[in-house]
Amino acid sequence: MTFSCPHYDYNAEGCRKLKVECIPGRVGCVLRGKIKVSEDIEKRLRELEKTNTRRKKRQEVL
């Protein structure tokens, strides 16, 4: 990836702040709204949002 982030762990290739796989621009990312991401990353962000929405709906039912 060609960006600079103070929370990116080069050894683990993940986000130290969120403790998950690095997807630039995701919710909680310090780069959100500050960078232009590729179509591939935009697709991953949409999929992540769908997954999170489904998870929230399941939690509301419980």
Secondary structure by P-SEA (a helix, b strand, c coil): ccccccccccccccccccccccccccccccccccccccaaaaaaaaaaaaaaaaaaaaaaac
